[in-house]
Amino acid sequence: MSILYNSWMIRVRLPQKQKELEVPGPRRVMDLLADAGVRPSTVIVTQGKKLLTKDMRVEDGETIDVISVVSGG
């Protein structure tokens, strides 16, 4: 199966949920997380090898990964 990617959208990948969203940009990371129904305190967001903060702006055509943070003892 082939996935078509719209370069006028932001691709939000959620690997742990095996889910991918496309949303219109530009948007701040915190707004993208809200759209995805993700609590910011439970994840880190990366773009390639770069860590993004919640207030950084993501442009159309870019892809971010939302990684769940797990802590334990």
C-alpha positions as CSV (number, residue, x, y, z in Angstrom):
1,M,0.0,0.0,0.0
2,S,1.3,3.4,-0.9
3,I,0.8,6.5,1.3
4,L,0.4,9.8,-0.6
5,Y,1.9,12.7,1.2
6,N,0.5,16.2,0.7
7,S,3.4,18.7,0.8
8,W,1.0,21.5,1.9
9,M,0.3,19.7,5.2
10,I,2.3,18.8,8.3
11,R,2.8,15.1,8.8
12,V,2.5,14.1,12.5
13,R,3.7,10.6,13.2
14,L,2.8,8.8,16.4
15,P,4.8,5.5,16.2
16,Q,3.7,4.0,19.5
17,K,0.0,4.3,18.4
18,Q,0.9,3.3,14.8
19,K,-0.9,6.4,13.7
20,E,-0.1,9.3,11.3
21,L,-2.0,12.5,10.8
22,E,-1.8,15.3,8.3
23,V,-2.8,18.8,9.5
24,P,-2.6,22.2,7.8
25,G,0.3,24.4,8.9
26,P,2.2,26.3,9.9
27,R,1.4,25.5,13.5
28,R,3.1,25.4,16.9
29,V,4.1,22.0,18.3
30,M,1.7,22.5,21.2
31,D,-1.2,23.1,18.8
32,L,-0.3,20.0,16.8
33,L,-0.3,17.9,19.9
34,A,-3.7,19.2,20.9
35,D,-5.0,18.3,17.4
36,A,-3.6,14.8,17.9
37,G,-5.2,14.5,21.4
38,V,-1.8,14.1,23.1
39,R,-0.8,15.6,26.4
40,P,2.4,17.5,26.0
41,S,3.8,16.3,29.3
42,T,3.8,12.7,28.1
43,V,5.8,13.0,24.9
44,I,8.9,14.5,23.3
45,V,8.7,15.8,19.7
46,T,11.4,15.4,17.2
47,Q,12.1,16.5,13.6
48,G,14.8,14.3,12.2
49,K,17.5,14.4,14.9
50,K,16.3,17.8,16.3
51,L,14.3,18.0,19.6
52,L,11.5,20.5,19.3
53,T,10.1,22.5,22.2
54,K,6.3,23.0,22.6
55,D,6.4,26.6,21.4
56,M,8.4,26.0,18.2
57,R,6.7,26.5,14.8
58,V,6.4,23.7,12.2
59,E,5.9,24.6,8.6
60,D,3.9,23.0,5.8
61,G,5.7,20.0,4.2
62,E,7.6,19.1,7.4
63,T,7.3,15.9,9.3
64,I,7.5,15.5,13.1
65,D,7.6,12.4,15.3
66,V,5.7,12.3,18.7
67,I,7.5,9.9,21.0
68,S,5.9,8.7,24.2
69,V,8.0,9.1,27.3
70,V,8.0,6.2,29.7
71,S,9.4,6.3,33.2
72,G,9.5,3.7,35.8
73,G,11.4,2.3,38.6
